[in-house]
Amino acid sequence: MFTIGDFARHGRVSVRMLRHYDATGLLRPAHVDPVSGYRHYTAAQLARLNRIIALKDLGFTLQQVGDIVDEKVGAEELRGMLRLRRAELETAVAAAESRLVQVEARLRAIESEGRMPTNDVVIKSVGTLRVAELTATAAGFDPEDIGPVITPLYDQLFRHLDAAGITPTGPGVAYYEDAPEGGGRISVHAAVQVSAPLQDGAFRVHDLPALDQAATIVHRGSMDTVVPTAQALAHWIDANGYRSTGYPREINLECPENRDDWVTELQAPVMRA
């Protein structure tokens, strides 16, 4: 027989872990001295210890390990447990690979710019938003094309809402689509979050669909200066293994009178490339 210290050395585990296995009933000593309380193990118990270690390394809980080594789990159930564990590991590997891509992108940015980027991009989901909106068409997607169109739209929208007795419940939301007539024209939607019945009339109230995945970045300043921020977002999307599936939404988080103090979140819908 082996003392607990010798058995721990042969099994490549700690004495503390063997005591824990004993306390939980996972691996009892073959003999316990009634006077000294010293635990002793047999060589045959190394096989059970090795199975326990192997199953723990696969990520099973001690309860699951005990059921497996005690043969309380049938072959089909064990296959199901292993398939589930494989799926969990695959998910963890994919998440780690995604983080690795982000780390590499940060390293490249630091190496090229000599400093840590200040524009942080976050991937998140965006829920459904009920908005009131007006729509018009711009000649293109550059700020000089969008600005003259969207500003009057918001002025008109707020006048309509005031006349209808509807108070906005959240920030403004600007979003864009390719115009049906083509030619590079853009449908500009000037919207604001509301709590009101769905309607079409002087303005439209509808539910803006959720975004399962959006790459988001915060722009500080007038939207006339948004291009560098938008380009930083586009660069991040490409460098981190995503592709854009539409124009970014603009969420007006803070809109004081001085436009240089505006805070706007860009939300670009994305999917894995």
Disulfide bonds with the S-S distance in Angstrom:
none
